[in-house]
Amino acid sequence: MSAEIPSAHITSQSLVTPTINAWRIYLEDQDSSPHTIKAFVADMKLLASFLPPDRRLGDITTTDLNNYLEWMQSGRGVPCSPKTLSRRITSVKSFFRWLHGNGVILVNPAEKVVSKSVISPLPTVLTGEEQMIILETANRHRLSKKPDARYDTLISLLLNTGIKKSECLALSPNHVDLESKSSPQIFIRYSNPEQRYKERNIQLPDSWVTAYREYSGQYEISDRLFPWSQRRLEYLLEDISNECGLKKHLSFEMCRWTCALNDWQMFTEKDRIRQKLGISKVQWREVSSKLTRLAQGDESPST
């Protein structure tokens, strides 16, 4: 089915519930992420459950939608966070904008529904000086009398790629390509077909390759690149954080945001940053807003 609505199938007299499936197909055609599609469809099914079962698309008013939003916040009896409310408003606006844009309804009842923007706290990131101190501390372990390249390999990987904790834990040695003609790179892969849109290749600096080769000679790595538990890897980050006297709690998330901000400040093309992080265009809206504020020196980070 194309992005347009066949007028013979959906009209202003159609009901919400059967129309939702056509909208889902439209979202798939627009390459929306499976997560976004699942959330948006669930939001519209909730609206359909609130409206009278015989309410036609063309009879839905702005008052109906405002009553629905009020019901979600105070009448449903189920907690609705500001972030969830904001997304559900976005879902409603997107659905009716799609109907109006294709001529199914003459008036868009969601146009005057007030959006609820959610300003979430900024993430904590590392300054340039802090990154240098952390990497120097990790490098000392690599060059010590009892060399241990784990710290350098792990932390340098996180700061250069911005991969998530779960992605790091899922890495295996065959995800590392040191023989690429362009540059060394690492492959981020997902076993779940619904998450294949997150898969990507990320370039690696030569300095990481040196540490990695030493690391792979020091430890037995076969199935997993880092054959330790999530908690053990977190301890490795904590060790370096404590050793260099960092007041911030070094974490996977902090390294991810620091990597993104580094790329942002180097004027890397915005969509390349999004692809490197493996996030959808919808998620990118909030991420890019935070990166803008961080780059401007906003002093309101989360703790």
C-alpha positions in Angstrom: 0.0 0.0 0.0 1.4 3.4 -0.9 1.7 6.4 1.5 -1.5 7.8 0.1 -5.0 6.7 1.3 -7.2 5.0 -1.3 -10.4 7.2 -1.1 -12.5 4.1 -1.8 -11.3 2.5 1.4 -11.0 5.3 4.0 -13.4 8.2 4.1 -14.6 10.7 6.7 -17.3 8.1 7.6 -14.7 5.5 8.5 -14.2 4.5 12.1 -10.9 5.1 13.9 -10.0 1.5 14.7 -9.9 0.1 11.1 -8.1 3.3 9.9 -5.2 2.7 12.4 -3.9 -0.3 10.4 -3.7 1.8 7.2 -1.8 4.5 9.2 0.6 1.8 10.5 1.3 0.7 6.9 1.9 4.4 6.0 4.4 4.7 8.9 6.2 1.6 7.7 6.4 3.1 4.2 8.0 6.2 5.7 10.8 4.0 7.3 9.7 4.9 10.8 11.4 2.7 13.4 9.5 -0.4 14.7 9.6 1.2 18.2 8.0 4.4 17.0 5.3 2.5 15.0 4.4 0.3 18.0 4.1 3.3 20.3 2.1 5.4 17.9 -0.3 2.6 17.0 -0.8 1.8 20.7 -1.6 5.5 21.4 -4.2 5.7 18.7 -5.8 2.4 19.9 -6.1 4.1 23.3 -7.9 7.0 21.7 -10.2 4.6 19.8 -11.1 3.0 23.2 -12.0 6.4 24.6 -14.2 7.6 21.8 -17.7 6.3 21.3 -17.4 3.1 19.1 -19.6 4.6 16.4 -17.7 8.0 16.2 -16.7 8.6 12.6 -13.4 10.2 11.5 -15.1 13.3 10.2 -17.1 13.8 13.4 -14.2 13.9 15.8 -13.7 17.4 17.2 -10.9 19.3 19.0 -13.1 19.1 22.1 -13.1 15.3 21.8 -9.3 15.2 21.6 -8.9 17.6 24.5 -11.3 15.5 26.6 -9.2 12.4 25.7 -6.0 14.1 26.9 -7.7 15.3 30.1 -8.9 11.7 30.7 -5.4 10.3 30.3 -4.0 12.7 32.8 -6.7 12.6 35.5 -9.6 10.3 34.7 -8.1 7.0 33.5 -6.6 6.0 36.8 -3.3 5.0 35.2 -0.2 7.2 35.6 0.7 9.2 32.5 4.2 10.8 32.7 4.8 14.2 30.9 7.0 12.3 28.4 4.3 9.8 27.6 1.7 12.6 27.3 3.9 14.5 25.0 4.3 11.4 22.7 0.6 10.7 22.7 -0.2 14.2 21.6 2.4 13.8 18.8 0.7 10.5 17.8 -2.7 12.2 17.6 -1.4 15.2 15.6 0.5 12.9 13.2 -2.6 10.7 12.7 -5.0 13.5 11.9 -2.4 15.5 9.9 -2.1 12.4 7.7 -5.9 12.1 7.3 -6.3 15.9 6.5 -3.3 15.9 4.2 -4.9 13.1 2.1 -8.3 14.8 2.0 -10.1 12.3 4.1 -11.2 15.0 6.6 -11.8 18.7 5.7 -10.8 20.1 9.1 -7.9 18.8 11.2 -9.3 18.6 14.8 -5.8 18.0 16.2 -4.4 21.2 14.8 -5.4 23.3 17.8 -4.5 20.7 20.4 -1.7 22.3 22.5 1.6 20.3 22.4 3.2 19.5 25.7 7.0 19.7 25.3 9.0 17.8 27.8 12.4 19.3 28.7 14.3 16.4 30.3 17.5 17.0 32.2 20.7 17.2 30.2 23.1 14.2 30.4 26.4 14.6 32.1 29.4 14.7 29.7 33.2 14.8 30.0 35.1 17.9 29.2 38.1 17.7 26.9 40.5 17.8 29.8 38.6 15.0 31.7 38.7 12.8 28.6 42.5 13.3 28.3 43.1 12.5 31.9 40.9 9.3 31.7 42.6 8.1 28.6 46.1 8.8 30.0 45.1 6.9 33.2 43.9 3.9 31.1 47.0 4.0 29.0 49.2 3.8 32.1 47.6 0.4 32.8 48.5 -0.7 29.3 52.1 0.4 29.7 52.7 -0.8 33.3 55.0 -3.6 34.4 52.0 -5.9 34.4 50.3 -4.5 31.3 46.5 -4.6 31.2 45.0 -3.1 28.0 41.4 -3.8 29.0 40.9 -0.3 30.3 42.3 1.5 27.3 40.5 -0.8 24.8 37.1 -0.4 26.6 37.2 3.3 27.3 38.7 4.4 24.0 36.1 2.2 22.2 33.2 3.9 24.1 34.5 7.4 23.5 35.2 6.9 19.8 32.0 5.0 18.9 29.3 6.1 21.4 27.9 2.5 21.5 25.4 1.6 24.2 26.2 -0.8 27.1 24.0 -3.5 25.6 25.7 -3.2 22.2 29.1 -3.4 23.9 28.2 -6.5 25.7 27.0 -8.1 22.5 30.2 -7.5 20.6 32.3 -10.5 19.4 35.8 -10.5 17.9 34.4 -11.1 14.4 32.6 -7.7 14.7 36.0 -6.0 14.5 37.5 -5.5 11.0 41.1 -4.3 11.1 41.7 -5.1 7.5 39.2 -2.7 6.0 40.6 -0.7 3.0 39.2 2.6 4.2 39.9 2.4 8.0 39.5 -0.1 10.9 35.9 -0.4 11.9 33.5 -2.2 14.2 30.2 -3.7 13.2 27.1 -3.3 15.5 24.7 -6.1 14.8 21.3 -7.2 16.2 19.9 -10.7 16.3 16.3 -9.3 16.6 15.0 -8.5 13.1 12.9 -5.7 14.5 16.1 -3.9 15.6 18.0 -4.3 12.3 17.5 -0.6 11.6 20.1 0.0 14.4 22.8 -1.9 12.7 25.8 0.0 11.5 29.5 0.2 10.9 31.7 2.6 12.9 35.2 3.7 12.1 37.9 3.2 14.7 41.1 5.2 15.2 44.5 3.5 14.8 45.3 4.2 18.4 42.5 1.9 19.4 43.7 -0.8 17.1 47.1 -0.8 18.9 45.5 -1.2 22.3 43.1 -3.9 21.0 45.8 -6.0 19.6 47.6 -5.9 22.9 44.4 -6.7 24.8 43.5 -9.6 22.6 47.0 -11.1 23.3 46.5 -10.7 27.0 43.0 -12.2 27.4 41.2 -15.2 25.9 38.4 -13.7 23.8 36.4 -16.0 21.6 32.6 -15.6 21.7 32.5 -12.1 23.2 34.9 -9.2 22.8 34.6 -8.4 26.5 34.0 -11.7 28.3 32.8 -10.3 31.6 29.5 -9.4 33.1 27.9 -6.0 32.8 28.7 -5.2 36.4 32.4 -6.1 35.9 32.7 -3.7 32.9 31.1 -1.0 35.0 33.7 -1.6 37.7 36.4 -1.1 35.1 35.1 2.3 34.3 34.7 3.0 38.0 38.3 2.0 38.7 39.6 4.6 36.2 37.2 7.2 37.5 38.4 6.8 41.0 42.1 6.5 40.1 42.2 9.8 38.3 40.0 11.6 40.9 37.1 12.2 38.6 34.2 13.8 40.5 31.7 12.5 37.9 30.7 8.8 37.8 32.1 7.5 34.6 29.5 5.4 32.8 28.6 3.9 29.4 25.9 6.6 29.0 28.4 9.4 29.8 30.8 8.1 27.2 28.0 7.8 24.7 26.9 11.4 25.1 30.5 12.6 25.2 31.2 10.9 21.9 28.1 12.4 20.3 29.0 15.9 21.6 32.6 15.6 20.3 31.2 14.8 16.8 28.7 17.6 17.1 31.4 20.1 18.0 33.6 19.0 15.1 30.7 19.9 12.8 30.1 16.3 11.7 27.0 16.1 9.5 24.0 15.7 11.8 22.5 12.7 10.1 25.9 10.9 10.3 25.9 11.4 14.1 22.3 10.0 14.2 23.3 7.0 12.2 26.5 6.5 14.3 24.3 6.4 17.5 21.9 4.0 15.8 18.7 6.0 16.7 15.6 6.9 14.7 14.8 10.3 13.3 12.1 10.7 15.9 14.6 10.0 18.7 17.1 12.3 17.1 14.8 15.3 17.7 15.3 15.2 21.4 19.0 14.1 21.2 19.9 16.9 18.8 18.1 19.4 21.1 20.2 18.2 24.0 23.4 18.3 22.0 22.7 21.9 21.0 22.2 22.9 24.6 25.4 21.0 25.7 27.4 22.7 22.9 26.1 26.1 24.0 27.4 25.4 27.5 24.0 24.8 29.2 24.9 24.1 32.9 21.9 22.0 33.7 23.1 18.4 33.4 21.4 15.5 35.1 23.1 13.9 38.0 
